[in-house]
Amino acid sequence: VGNGGTATVGNGGTATVGDYGTATVGDYGIVTVGNGGTVTGGENAELRIRWYDYGAERYRTAIAYVGENGIKPNTPYRLNDEHQFVEVV
């Protein structure tokens, strides 16, 4: 799905959306969004958010795993200014 889009897939699926999009995946899935996007994953999902590193002049990807380091299932996340996953409230 392109920039600003929305994608939702079931368990074990893969959802990918461009910048400022929203993507949700079920249990054991992989979800990826571009810069400024929001991700949600079920149990044991992998969450990926791409961001632009102006100092290195390249994109980087922040990755989190549901069930580790306080990342909760079925909870939307985005990156803060330090490129860390934070809950969307």
PDB file of N, CA, C and O in Angstrom:
ATOM      1  N   VAL A   1       0.863  -1.174   0.000  1.00  0.00           N
ATOM      2  CA  VAL A   1       0.000   0.000   0.000  1.00  0.00           C
ATOM      3  C   VAL A   1       0.905   1.231   0.000  1.00  0.00           C
ATOM      4  O   VAL A   1       1.973   1.209   0.611  1.00  0.00           O
ATOM      5  N   GLY A   2       0.498   2.286  -0.667  1.00  0.00           N
ATOM      6  CA  GLY A   2       1.309   3.488  -0.792  1.00  0.00           C
ATOM      7  C   GLY A   2       1.330   4.350   0.449  1.00  0.00           C
ATOM      8  O   GLY A   2       0.827   3.956   1.501  1.00  0.00           O
ATOM      9  N   ASN A   3       1.917   5.536   0.322  1.00  0.00           N
ATOM     10  CA  ASN A   3       2.013   6.482   1.429  1.00  0.00           C
ATOM     11  C   ASN A   3       0.633   6.857   1.945  1.00  0.00           C
ATOM     12  O   ASN A   3      -0.297   7.087   1.172  1.00  0.00           O
ATOM     13  N   GLY A   4       0.519   6.914   3.276  1.00  0.00           N
ATOM     14  CA  GLY A   4      -0.728   7.314   3.908  1.00  0.00           C
ATOM     15  C   GLY A   4      -1.810   6.258   3.880  1.00  0.00           C
ATOM     16  O   GLY A   4      -2.938   6.520   4.298  1.00  0.00           O
ATOM     17  N   GLY A   5      -1.495   5.077   3.400  1.00  0.00           N
ATOM     18  CA  GLY A   5      -2.485   4.013   3.282  1.00  0.00           C
ATOM     19  C   GLY A   5      -2.660   3.222   4.565  1.00  0.00           C
ATOM     20  O   GLY A   5      -2.008   3.482   5.576  1.00  0.00           O
ATOM     21  N   THR A   6      -3.564   2.242   4.496  1.00  0.00           N
ATOM     22  CA  THR A   6      -3.852   1.359   5.624  1.00  0.00           C
ATOM     23  C   THR A   6      -3.864  -0.077   5.133  1.00  0.00           C
ATOM     24  O   THR A   6      -4.453  -0.378   4.095  1.00  0.00           O
ATOM     25  N   ALA A   7      -3.210  -0.971   5.881  1.00  0.00           N
ATOM     26  CA  ALA A   7      -3.216  -2.393   5.537  1.00  0.00           C
ATOM     27  C   ALA A   7      -3.470  -3.201   6.798  1.00  0.00           C
ATOM     28  O   ALA A   7      -2.908  -2.917   7.856  1.00  0.00           O
ATOM     29  N   THR A   8      -4.326  -4.214   6.675  1.00  0.00           N
ATOM     30  CA  THR A   8      -4.607  -5.129   7.775  1.00  0.00           C
ATOM     31  C   THR A   8      -4.560  -6.545   7.230  1.00  0.00           C
ATOM     32  O   THR A   8      -5.214  -6.854   6.234  1.00  0.00           O
ATOM     33  N   VAL A   9      -3.781  -7.417   7.889  1.00  0.00           N
ATOM     34  CA  VAL A   9      -3.703  -8.814   7.480  1.00  0.00           C
ATOM     35  C   VAL A   9      -3.836  -9.710   8.700  1.00  0.00           C
ATOM     36  O   VAL A   9      -3.669  -9.255   9.831  1.00  0.00           O
ATOM     37  N   GLY A  10      -4.133 -10.964   8.475  1.00  0.00           N
ATOM     38  CA  GLY A  10      -4.354 -11.914   9.561  1.00  0.00           C
ATOM     39  C   GLY A  10      -3.087 -12.527  10.116  1.00  0.00           C
ATOM     40  O   GLY A  10      -1.977 -12.058   9.863  1.00  0.00           O
ATOM     41  N   ASN A  11      -3.279 -13.581  10.875  1.00  0.00           N
ATOM     42  CA  ASN A  11      -2.181 -14.284  11.535  1.00  0.00           C
ATOM     43  C   ASN A  11      -1.173 -14.808  10.520  1.00  0.00           C
ATOM     44  O   ASN A  11      -1.546 -15.370   9.490  1.00  0.00           O
ATOM     45  N   GLY A  12       0.107 -14.618  10.824  1.00  0.00           N
ATOM     46  CA  GLY A  12       1.179 -15.113   9.989  1.00  0.00           C
ATOM     47  C   GLY A  12       1.395 -14.331   8.703  1.00  0.00           C
ATOM     48  O   GLY A  12       2.220 -14.719   7.876  1.00  0.00           O
ATOM     49  N   GLY A  13       0.667 -13.241   8.524  1.00  0.00           N
ATOM     50  CA  GLY A  13       0.766 -12.455   7.301  1.00  0.00           C
ATOM     51  C   GLY A  13       1.832 -11.381   7.372  1.00  0.00           C
ATOM     52  O   GLY A  13       2.528 -11.225   8.375  1.00  0.00           O
ATOM     53  N   THR A  14       1.937 -10.646   6.276  1.00  0.00           N
ATOM     54  CA  THR A  14       2.868  -9.527   6.171  1.00  0.00           C
ATOM     55  C   THR A  14       2.111  -8.318   5.657  1.00  0.00           C
ATOM     56  O   THR A  14       1.425  -8.397   4.638  1.00  0.00           O
ATOM     57  N   ALA A  15       2.233  -7.197   6.359  1.00  0.00           N
ATOM     58  CA  ALA A  15       1.599  -5.946   5.935  1.00  0.00           C
ATOM     59  C   ALA A  15       2.680  -4.895   5.770  1.00  0.00           C
ATOM     60  O   ALA A  15       3.529  -4.725   6.646  1.00  0.00           O
ATOM     61  N   THR A  16       2.649  -4.184   4.639  1.00  0.00           N
ATOM     62  CA  THR A  16       3.624  -3.137   4.364  1.00  0.00           C
ATOM     63  C   THR A  16       2.897  -1.906   3.844  1.00  0.00           C
ATOM     64  O   THR A  16       2.078  -2.001   2.931  1.00  0.00           O
ATOM     65  N   VAL A  17       3.201  -0.748   4.432  1.00  0.00           N
ATOM     66  CA  VAL A  17       2.579   0.520   4.044  1.00  0.00           C
ATOM     67  C   VAL A  17       3.686   1.571   3.968  1.00  0.00           C
ATOM     68  O   VAL A  17       4.675   1.484   4.696  1.00  0.00           O
ATOM     69  N   GLY A  18       3.524   2.556   3.094  1.00  0.00           N
ATOM     70  CA  GLY A  18       4.503   3.623   2.938  1.00  0.00           C
ATOM     71  C   GLY A  18       4.479   4.626   4.084  1.00  0.00           C
ATOM     72  O   GLY A  18       3.901   4.370   5.141  1.00  0.00           O
ATOM     73  N   ASP A  19       5.118   5.773   3.857  1.00  0.00           N
ATOM     74  CA  ASP A  19       5.224   6.816   4.878  1.00  0.00           C
ATOM     75  C   ASP A  19       3.853   7.257   5.377  1.00  0.00           C
ATOM     76  O   ASP A  19       2.895   7.362   4.611  1.00  0.00           O
ATOM     77  N   TYR A  20       3.786   7.512   6.682  1.00  0.00           N
ATOM     78  CA  TYR A  20       2.598   8.036   7.360  1.00  0.00           C
ATOM     79  C   TYR A  20       1.381   7.120   7.250  1.00  0.00           C
ATOM     80  O   TYR A  20       0.245   7.574   7.389  1.00  0.00           O
ATOM     81  N   GLY A  21       1.616   5.847   7.004  1.00  0.00           N
ATOM     82  CA  GLY A  21       0.534   4.885   6.907  1.00  0.00           C
ATOM     83  C   GLY A  21       0.285   4.174   8.223  1.00  0.00           C
ATOM     84  O   GLY A  21       0.956   4.430   9.223  1.00  0.00           O
ATOM     85  N   THR A  22      -0.696   3.273   8.207  1.00  0.00           N
ATOM     86  CA  THR A  22      -1.056   2.462   9.365  1.00  0.00           C
ATOM     87  C   THR A  22      -1.146   1.015   8.916  1.00  0.00           C
ATOM     88  O   THR A  22      -1.822   0.709   7.933  1.00  0.00           O
ATOM     89  N   ALA A  23      -0.467   0.124   9.629  1.00  0.00           N
ATOM     90  CA  ALA A  23      -0.495  -1.283   9.269  1.00  0.00           C
ATOM     91  C   ALA A  23      -0.708  -2.131  10.517  1.00  0.00           C
ATOM     92  O   ALA A  23      -0.159  -1.854  11.583  1.00  0.00           O
ATOM     93  N   THR A  24      -1.520  -3.172  10.354  1.00  0.00           N
ATOM     94  CA  THR A  24      -1.834  -4.088  11.450  1.00  0.00           C
ATOM     95  C   THR A  24      -1.676  -5.513  10.944  1.00  0.00           C
ATOM     96  O   THR A  24      -2.049  -5.829   9.814  1.00  0.00           O
ATOM     97  N   VAL A  25      -1.120  -6.366  11.793  1.00  0.00           N
ATOM     98  CA  VAL A  25      -0.932  -7.769  11.449  1.00  0.00           C
ATOM     99  C   VAL A  25      -1.326  -8.612  12.654  1.00  0.00           C
ATOM    100  O   VAL A  25      -1.236  -8.160  13.796  1.00  0.00           O
ATOM    101  N   GLY A  26      -1.760  -9.834  12.394  1.00  0.00           N
ATOM    102  CA  GLY A  26      -2.146 -10.741  13.470  1.00  0.00           C
ATOM    103  C   GLY A  26      -0.946 -11.409  14.126  1.00  0.00           C
ATOM    104  O   GLY A  26       0.193 -10.973  13.957  1.00  0.00           O
ATOM    105  N   ASP A  27      -1.217 -12.467  14.872  1.00  0.00           N
ATOM    106  CA  ASP A  27      -0.180 -13.216  15.577  1.00  0.00           C
ATOM    107  C   ASP A  27       0.869 -13.747  14.600  1.00  0.00           C
ATOM    108  O   ASP A  27       0.535 -14.210  13.510  1.00  0.00           O
ATOM    109  N   TYR A  28       2.130 -13.675  14.999  1.00  0.00           N
ATOM    110  CA  TYR A  28       3.269 -14.204  14.254  1.00  0.00           C
ATOM    111  C   TYR A  28       3.499 -13.520  12.904  1.00  0.00           C
ATOM    112  O   TYR A  28       4.213 -14.064  12.062  1.00  0.00           O
ATOM    113  N   GLY A  29       2.917 -12.354  12.680  1.00  0.00           N
ATOM    114  CA  GLY A  29       3.083 -11.641  11.426  1.00  0.00           C
ATOM    115  C   GLY A  29       4.225 -10.650  11.467  1.00  0.00           C
ATOM    116  O   GLY A  29       4.859 -10.444  12.502  1.00  0.00           O
ATOM    117  N   ILE A  30       4.477 -10.036  10.314  1.00  0.00           N
ATOM    118  CA  ILE A  30       5.493  -8.991  10.177  1.00  0.00           C
ATOM    119  C   ILE A  30       4.796  -7.766   9.619  1.00  0.00           C
ATOM    120  O   ILE A  30       4.105  -7.837   8.603  1.00  0.00           O
ATOM    121  N   VAL A  31       4.984  -6.638  10.297  1.00  0.00           N
ATOM    122  CA  VAL A  31       4.332  -5.404   9.877  1.00  0.00           C
ATOM    123  C   VAL A  31       5.386  -4.315   9.707  1.00  0.00           C
ATOM    124  O   VAL A  31       6.228  -4.108  10.580  1.00  0.00           O
ATOM    125  N   THR A  32       5.326  -3.617   8.563  1.00  0.00           N
ATOM    126  CA  THR A  32       6.313  -2.595   8.230  1.00  0.00           C
ATOM    127  C   THR A  32       5.614  -1.339   7.735  1.00  0.00           C
ATOM    128  O   THR A  32       4.709  -1.414   6.904  1.00  0.00           O
ATOM    129  N   VAL A  33       6.030  -0.186   8.243  1.00  0.00           N
ATOM    130  CA  VAL A  33       5.538   1.095   7.732  1.00  0.00           C
ATOM    131  C   VAL A  33       6.720   2.026   7.503  1.00  0.00           C
ATOM    132  O   VAL A  33       7.807   1.828   8.044  1.00  0.00           O
ATOM    133  N   GLY A  34       6.478   3.040   6.694  1.00  0.00           N
ATOM    134  CA  GLY A  34       7.500   4.032   6.422  1.00  0.00           C
ATOM    135  C   GLY A  34       7.542   5.108   7.485  1.00  0.00           C
ATOM    136  O   GLY A  34       6.871   5.018   8.513  1.00  0.00           O
ATOM    137  N   ASN A  35       8.337   6.118   7.223  1.00  0.00           N
ATOM    138  CA  ASN A  35       8.549   7.253   8.119  1.00  0.00           C
ATOM    139  C   ASN A  35       7.215   7.823   8.601  1.00  0.00           C
ATOM    140  O   ASN A  35       6.327   8.091   7.792  1.00  0.00           O
ATOM    141  N   GLY A  36       7.074   8.007   9.911  1.00  0.00           N
ATOM    142  CA  GLY A  36       5.881   8.609  10.481  1.00  0.00           C
ATOM    143  C   GLY A  36       4.691   7.680  10.582  1.00  0.00           C
ATOM    144  O   GLY A  36       3.585   8.131  10.883  1.00  0.00           O
ATOM    145  N   GLY A  37       4.888   6.387  10.337  1.00  0.00           N
ATOM    146  CA  GLY A  37       3.781   5.436  10.350  1.00  0.00           C
ATOM    147  C   GLY A  37       3.490   4.852  11.719  1.00  0.00           C
ATOM    148  O   GLY A  37       4.217   5.080  12.686  1.00  0.00           O
ATOM    149  N   THR A  38       2.396   4.084  11.772  1.00  0.00           N
ATOM    150  CA  THR A  38       1.948   3.419  12.991  1.00  0.00           C
ATOM    151  C   THR A  38       1.782   1.933  12.714  1.00  0.00           C
ATOM    152  O   THR A  38       1.220   1.545  11.690  1.00  0.00           O
ATOM    153  N   VAL A  39       2.277   1.092  13.641  1.00  0.00           N
ATOM    154  CA  VAL A  39       2.179  -0.355  13.493  1.00  0.00           C
ATOM    155  C   VAL A  39       1.487  -0.979  14.697  1.00  0.00           C
ATOM    156  O   VAL A  39       1.594  -0.486  15.820  1.00  0.00           O
ATOM    157  N   THR A  40       0.776  -2.070  14.443  1.00  0.00           N
ATOM    158  CA  THR A  40       0.137  -2.869  15.493  1.00  0.00           C
ATOM    159  C   THR A  40       0.318  -4.332  15.125  1.00  0.00           C
ATOM    160  O   THR A  40       0.134  -4.710  13.968  1.00  0.00           O
ATOM    161  N   GLY A  41       0.676  -5.155  16.101  1.00  0.00           N
ATOM    162  CA  GLY A  41       0.856  -6.582  15.828  1.00  0.00           C
ATOM    163  C   GLY A  41       0.290  -7.437  16.937  1.00  0.00           C
ATOM    164  O   GLY A  41       0.220  -7.020  18.093  1.00  0.00           O
ATOM    165  N   GLY A  42      -0.112  -8.640  16.569  1.00  0.00           N
ATOM    166  CA  GLY A  42      -0.602  -9.617  17.535  1.00  0.00           C
ATOM    167  C   GLY A  42       0.549 -10.287  18.274  1.00  0.00           C
ATOM    168  O   GLY A  42       1.692  -9.835  18.212  1.00  0.00           O
ATOM    169  N   GLU A  43       0.228 -11.373  18.974  1.00  0.00           N
ATOM    170  CA  GLU A  43       1.230 -12.118  19.743  1.00  0.00           C
ATOM    171  C   GLU A  43       2.411 -12.518  18.850  1.00  0.00           C
ATOM    172  O   GLU A  43       2.229 -13.006  17.735  1.00  0.00           O
ATOM    173  N   ASN A  44       3.612 -12.301  19.363  1.00  0.00           N
ATOM    174  CA  ASN A  44       4.859 -12.700  18.701  1.00  0.00           C
ATOM    175  C   ASN A  44       5.068 -12.078  17.319  1.00  0.00           C
ATOM    176  O   ASN A  44       5.811 -12.629  16.506  1.00  0.00           O
ATOM    177  N   ALA A  45       4.439 -10.963  17.045  1.00  0.00           N
ATOM    178  CA  ALA A  45       4.638 -10.275  15.762  1.00  0.00           C
ATOM    179  C   ALA A  45       5.939  -9.474  15.782  1.00  0.00           C
ATOM    180  O   ALA A  45       6.480  -9.158  16.842  1.00  0.00           O
ATOM    181  N   GLU A  46       6.421  -9.159  14.592  1.00  0.00           N
ATOM    182  CA  GLU A  46       7.604  -8.315  14.423  1.00  0.00           C
ATOM    183  C   GLU A  46       7.146  -6.976  13.860  1.00  0.00           C
ATOM    184  O   GLU A  46       6.454  -6.923  12.844  1.00  0.00           O
ATOM    185  N   LEU A  47       7.539  -5.896  14.531  1.00  0.00           N
ATOM    186  CA  LEU A  47       7.135  -4.547  14.142  1.00  0.00           C
ATOM    187  C   LEU A  47       8.337  -3.805  13.567  1.00  0.00           C
ATOM    188  O   LEU A  47       9.415  -3.795  14.162  1.00  0.00           O
ATOM    189  N   ARG A  48       8.139  -3.182  12.400  1.00  0.00           N
ATOM    190  CA  ARG A  48       9.234  -2.447  11.750  1.00  0.00           C
ATOM    191  C   ARG A  48       8.743  -1.070  11.328  1.00  0.00           C
ATOM    192  O   ARG A  48       7.683  -0.933  10.718  1.00  0.00           O
ATOM    193  N   ILE A  49       9.530  -0.055  11.663  1.00  0.00           N
ATOM    194  CA  ILE A  49       9.219   1.310  11.218  1.00  0.00           C
ATOM    195  C   ILE A  49      10.491   1.917  10.639  1.00  0.00           C
ATOM    196  O   ILE A  49      11.538   1.958  11.285  1.00  0.00           O
ATOM    197  N   ARG A  50      10.368   2.379   9.421  1.00  0.00           N
ATOM    198  CA  ARG A  50      11.496   3.003   8.727  1.00  0.00           C
ATOM    199  C   ARG A  50      11.554   4.491   9.066  1.00  0.00           C
ATOM    200  O   ARG A  50      10.517   5.145   9.174  1.00  0.00           O
ATOM    201  N   TRP A  51      12.774   5.028   9.234  1.00  0.00           N
ATOM    202  CA  TRP A  51      12.947   6.457   9.511  1.00  0.00           C
ATOM    203  C   TRP A  51      14.177   6.962   8.771  1.00  0.00           C
ATOM    204  O   TRP A  51      15.079   6.200   8.424  1.00  0.00           O
ATOM    205  N   TYR A  52      14.184   8.259   8.544  1.00  0.00           N
ATOM    206  CA  TYR A  52      15.295   8.855   7.799  1.00  0.00           C
ATOM    207  C   TYR A  52      16.331   9.426   8.747  1.00  0.00           C
ATOM    208  O   TYR A  52      16.007  10.239   9.613  1.00  0.00           O
ATOM    209  N   ASP A  53      17.573   9.004   8.586  1.00  0.00           N
ATOM    210  CA  ASP A  53      18.709   9.470   9.379  1.00  0.00           C
ATOM    211  C   ASP A  53      19.384  10.587   8.592  1.00  0.00           C
ATOM    212  O   ASP A  53      20.160  10.330   7.672  1.00  0.00           O
ATOM    213  N   TYR A  54      19.080  11.834   8.964  1.00  0.00           N
ATOM    214  CA  TYR A  54      19.617  12.984   8.236  1.00  0.00           C
ATOM    215  C   TYR A  54      21.132  13.083   8.335  1.00  0.00           C
ATOM    216  O   TYR A  54      21.779  13.529   7.388  1.00  0.00           O
ATOM    217  N   GLY A  55      21.715  12.675   9.467  1.00  0.00           N
ATOM    218  CA  GLY A  55      23.162  12.732   9.632  1.00  0.00           C
ATOM    219  C   GLY A  55      23.889  11.809   8.660  1.00  0.00           C
ATOM    220  O   GLY A  55      24.925  12.174   8.105  1.00  0.00           O
ATOM    221  N   ALA A  56      23.346  10.621   8.457  1.00  0.00           N
ATOM    222  CA  ALA A  56      23.962   9.646   7.557  1.00  0.00           C
ATOM    223  C   ALA A  56      23.386   9.722   6.146  1.00  0.00           C
ATOM    224  O   ALA A  56      23.870   9.057   5.230  1.00  0.00           O
ATOM    225  N   GLU A  57      22.345  10.541   5.982  1.00  0.00           N
ATOM    226  CA  GLU A  57      21.664  10.700   4.696  1.00  0.00           C
ATOM    227  C   GLU A  57      21.199   9.361   4.120  1.00  0.00           C
ATOM    228  O   GLU A  57      21.460   9.035   2.962  1.00  0.00           O
ATOM    229  N   ARG A  58      20.497   8.592   4.973  1.00  0.00           N
ATOM    230  CA  ARG A  58      19.965   7.294   4.552  1.00  0.00           C
ATOM    231  C   ARG A  58      18.818   6.877   5.453  1.00  0.00           C
ATOM    232  O   ARG A  58      18.662   7.395   6.559  1.00  0.00           O
ATOM    233  N   TYR A  59      18.016   5.935   4.972  1.00  0.00           N
ATOM    234  CA  TYR A  59      16.943   5.376   5.791  1.00  0.00           C
ATOM    235  C   TYR A  59      17.492   4.291   6.700  1.00  0.00           C
ATOM    236  O   TYR A  59      18.457   3.602   6.368  1.00  0.00           O
ATOM    237  N   ARG A  60      16.856   4.155   7.855  1.00  0.00           N
ATOM    238  CA  ARG A  60      17.159   3.094   8.815  1.00  0.00           C
ATOM    239  C   ARG A  60      15.834   2.471   9.235  1.00  0.00           C
ATOM    240  O   ARG A  60      14.773   3.049   8.996  1.00  0.00           O
ATOM    241  N   THR A  61      15.888   1.305   9.855  1.00  0.00           N
ATOM    242  CA  THR A  61      14.685   0.616  10.286  1.00  0.00           C
ATOM    243  C   THR A  61      14.791   0.272  11.758  1.00  0.00           C
ATOM    244  O   THR A  61      15.753  -0.361  12.193  1.00  0.00           O
ATOM    245  N   ALA A  62      13.780   0.700  12.533  1.00  0.00           N
ATOM    246  CA  ALA A  62      13.678   0.322  13.940  1.00  0.00           C
ATOM    247  C   ALA A  62      12.806  -0.932  13.992  1.00  0.00           C
ATOM    248  O   ALA A  62      11.770  -1.003  13.330  1.00  0.00           O
ATOM    249  N   ILE A  63      13.228  -1.917  14.781  1.00  0.00           N
ATOM    250  CA  ILE A  63      12.499  -3.183  14.870  1.00  0.00           C
ATOM    251  C   ILE A  63      12.196  -3.488  16.333  1.00  0.00           C
ATOM    252  O   ILE A  63      13.048  -3.328  17.207  1.00  0.00           O
ATOM    253  N   ALA A  64      10.969  -3.928  16.580  1.00  0.00           N
ATOM    254  CA  ALA A  64      10.558  -4.363  17.914  1.00  0.00           C
ATOM    255  C   ALA A  64       9.813  -5.682  17.776  1.00  0.00           C
ATOM    256  O   ALA A  64       9.269  -5.993  16.717  1.00  0.00           O
ATOM    257  N   TYR A  65       9.796  -6.446  18.846  1.00  0.00           N
ATOM    258  CA  TYR A  65       9.143  -7.747  18.855  1.00  0.00           C
ATOM    259  C   TYR A  65       8.084  -7.758  19.943  1.00  0.00           C
ATOM    260  O   TYR A  65       8.373  -7.483  21.107  1.00  0.00           O
ATOM    261  N   VAL A  66       6.857  -8.078  19.557  1.00  0.00           N
ATOM    262  CA  VAL A  66       5.767  -8.150  20.532  1.00  0.00           C
ATOM    263  C   VAL A  66       6.119  -9.221  21.561  1.00  0.00           C
ATOM    264  O   VAL A  66       6.493 -10.341  21.212  1.00  0.00           O
ATOM    265  N   GLY A  67       5.991  -8.856  22.831  1.00  0.00           N
ATOM    266  CA  GLY A  67       6.322  -9.764  23.923  1.00  0.00           C
ATOM    267  C   GLY A  67       7.708  -9.530  24.502  1.00  0.00           C
ATOM    268  O   GLY A  67       8.079 -10.160  25.492  1.00  0.00           O
ATOM    269  N   GLU A  68       8.485  -8.624  23.892  1.00  0.00           N
ATOM    270  CA  GLU A  68       9.818  -8.301  24.397  1.00  0.00           C
ATOM    271  C   GLU A  68       9.920  -6.806  24.689  1.00  0.00           C
ATOM    272  O   GLU A  68       9.318  -5.986  23.995  1.00  0.00           O
ATOM    273  N   ASN A  69      10.683  -6.464  25.713  1.00  0.00           N
ATOM    274  CA  ASN A  69      10.981  -5.072  26.057  1.00  0.00           C
ATOM    275  C   ASN A  69       9.725  -4.206  26.215  1.00  0.00           C
ATOM    276  O   ASN A  69       9.722  -3.033  25.843  1.00  0.00           O
ATOM    277  N   GLY A  70       8.674  -4.786  26.763  1.00  0.00           N
ATOM    278  CA  GLY A  70       7.457  -4.033  27.055  1.00  0.00           C
ATOM    279  C   GLY A  70       6.534  -3.821  25.869  1.00  0.00           C
ATOM    280  O   GLY A  70       5.522  -3.133  26.009  1.00  0.00           O
ATOM    281  N   ILE A  71       6.839  -4.381  24.712  1.00  0.00           N
ATOM    282  CA  ILE A  71       5.976  -4.230  23.536  1.00  0.00           C
ATOM    283  C   ILE A  71       4.790  -5.182  23.692  1.00  0.00           C
ATOM    284  O   ILE A  71       4.961  -6.394  23.824  1.00  0.00           O
ATOM    285  N   LYS A  72       3.578  -4.606  23.675  1.00  0.00           N
ATOM    286  CA  LYS A  72       2.359  -5.357  23.937  1.00  0.00           C
ATOM    287  C   LYS A  72       1.621  -5.708  22.641  1.00  0.00           C
ATOM    288  O   LYS A  72       1.691  -4.968  21.660  1.00  0.00           O
ATOM    289  N   PRO A  73       0.911  -6.846  22.646  1.00  0.00           N
ATOM    290  CA  PRO A  73       0.136  -7.211  21.471  1.00  0.00           C
ATOM    291  C   PRO A  73      -1.073  -6.296  21.295  1.00  0.00           C
ATOM    292  O   PRO A  73      -1.597  -5.735  22.257  1.00  0.00           O
ATOM    293  N   ASN A  74      -1.494  -6.165  20.050  1.00  0.00           N
ATOM    294  CA  ASN A  74      -2.722  -5.428  19.709  1.00  0.00           C
ATOM    295  C   ASN A  74      -2.722  -3.997  20.236  1.00  0.00           C
ATOM    296  O   ASN A  74      -3.762  -3.460  20.617  1.00  0.00           O
ATOM    297  N   THR A  75      -1.541  -3.393  20.251  1.00  0.00           N
ATOM    298  CA  THR A  75      -1.348  -2.028  20.732  1.00  0.00           C
ATOM    299  C   THR A  75      -0.619  -1.244  19.644  1.00  0.00           C
ATOM    300  O   THR A  75       0.438  -1.678  19.187  1.00  0.00           O
ATOM    301  N   PRO A  76      -1.156  -0.101  19.219  1.00  0.00           N
ATOM    302  CA  PRO A  76      -0.476   0.673  18.173  1.00  0.00           C
ATOM    303  C   PRO A  76       0.781   1.375  18.699  1.00  0.00           C
ATOM    304  O   PRO A  76       0.805   1.899  19.813  1.00  0.00           O
ATOM    305  N   TYR A  77       1.819   1.365  17.863  1.00  0.00           N
ATOM    306  CA  TYR A  77       3.091   2.008  18.194  1.00  0.00           C
ATOM    307  C   TYR A  77       3.558   2.879  17.041  1.00  0.00           C
ATOM    308  O   TYR A  77       3.239   2.632  15.878  1.00  0.00           O
ATOM    309  N   ARG A  78       4.325   3.908  17.396  1.00  0.00           N
ATOM    310  CA  ARG A  78       5.061   4.712  16.418  1.00  0.00           C
ATOM    311  C   ARG A  78       6.403   5.039  17.059  1.00  0.00           C
ATOM    312  O   ARG A  78       6.641   4.677  18.212  1.00  0.00           O
ATOM    313  N   LEU A  79       7.276   5.712  16.334  1.00  0.00           N
ATOM    314  CA  LEU A  79       8.589   6.069  16.878  1.00  0.00           C
ATOM    315  C   LEU A  79       8.565   7.466  17.472  1.00  0.00           C
ATOM    316  O   LEU A  79       7.915   8.367  16.943  1.00  0.00           O
ATOM    317  N   ASN A  80       9.290   7.639  18.589  1.00  0.00           N
ATOM    318  CA  ASN A  80       9.456   8.977  19.148  1.00  0.00           C
ATOM    319  C   ASN A  80      10.662   9.651  18.483  1.00  0.00           C
ATOM    320  O   ASN A  80      11.229   9.109  17.534  1.00  0.00           O
ATOM    321  N   ASP A  81      11.046  10.810  18.969  1.00  0.00           N
ATOM    322  CA  ASP A  81      12.154  11.556  18.363  1.00  0.00           C
ATOM    323  C   ASP A  81      13.504  10.850  18.498  1.00  0.00           C
ATOM    324  O   ASP A  81      14.446  11.166  17.772  1.00  0.00           O
ATOM    325  N   GLU A  82      13.597   9.895  19.427  1.00  0.00           N
ATOM    326  CA  GLU A  82      14.830   9.108  19.597  1.00  0.00           C
ATOM    327  C   GLU A  82      14.749   7.785  18.849  1.00  0.00           C
ATOM    328  O   GLU A  82      15.616   6.926  19.013  1.00  0.00           O
ATOM    329  N   HIS A  83      13.715   7.613  18.026  1.00  0.00           N
ATOM    330  CA  HIS A  83      13.521   6.421  17.204  1.00  0.00           C
ATOM    331  C   HIS A  83      13.273   5.173  18.037  1.00  0.00           C
ATOM    332  O   HIS A  83      13.701   4.075  17.682  1.00  0.00           O
ATOM    333  N   GLN A  84      12.575   5.360  19.150  1.00  0.00           N
ATOM    334  CA  GLN A  84      12.168   4.261  20.024  1.00  0.00           C
ATOM    335  C   GLN A  84      10.661   4.076  19.894  1.00  0.00           C
ATOM    336  O   GLN A  84       9.926   5.038  19.670  1.00  0.00           O
ATOM    337  N   PHE A  85      10.206   2.829  20.038  1.00  0.00           N
ATOM    338  CA  PHE A  85       8.782   2.545  19.936  1.00  0.00           C
ATOM    339  C   PHE A  85       8.044   3.082  21.157  1.00  0.00           C
ATOM    340  O   PHE A  85       8.442   2.831  22.294  1.00  0.00           O
ATOM    341  N   VAL A  86       6.969   3.818  20.913  1.00  0.00           N
ATOM    342  CA  VAL A  86       6.108   4.337  21.974  1.00  0.00           C
ATOM    343  C   VAL A  86       4.657   4.052  21.594  1.00  0.00           C
ATOM    344  O   VAL A  86       4.290   4.053  20.419  1.00  0.00           O
ATOM    345  N   GLU A  87       3.843   3.808  22.622  1.00  0.00           N
ATOM    346  CA  GLU A  87       2.421   3.554  22.394  1.00  0.00           C
ATOM    347  C   GLU A  87       1.729   4.804  21.858  1.00  0.00           C
ATOM    348  O   GLU A  87       2.042   5.925  22.259  1.00  0.00           O
ATOM    349  N   VAL A  88       0.796   4.593  20.958  1.00  0.00           N
ATOM    350  CA  VAL A  88      -0.028   5.677  20.444  1.00  0.00           C
ATOM    351  C   VAL A  88      -1.252   5.761  21.342  1.00  0.00           C
ATOM    352  O   VAL A  88      -1.988   4.787  21.502  1.00  0.00           O
ATOM    353  N   VAL A  89      -1.462   6.940  21.925  1.00  0.00           N
ATOM    354  CA  VAL A  89      -2.622   7.124  22.818  1.00  0.00           C
ATOM    355  C   VAL A  89      -3.649   8.038  22.210  1.00  0.00           C
ATOM    356  O   VAL A  89      -4.683   8.300  22.824  1.00  0.00           O
TER     357      VAL A  89
END
